């Protein structure tokens, strides 16, 4: 499942992995990591009028948004564009 193209107003996002170490240097075990709600836009649907993000944008999305999919052993989400809260500029 390498080539996924979201439909209509949906967006495919690669989820940013949670930090494995705290600021003070403690390592966090895998089962204790919180799910992050930040990711990078990988693909957008065909309804571009409703989508205000572009491929490559880092975005913040609603905590329980979208449908989880695994692509090449990496966590991704397919969600509606309206579930994206903000674009993160670095």
Buried (B, 14 or more C-beta within 10 A) or exposed (E): EEEEEBEEBBBBBBBBEEEEEEEEEEEEEEEEEEEBBBBBBBBBBEEEEEBEBEEEBBBBBEEEBBEEEEBEEEBBBBBBBEBBEEEEEE
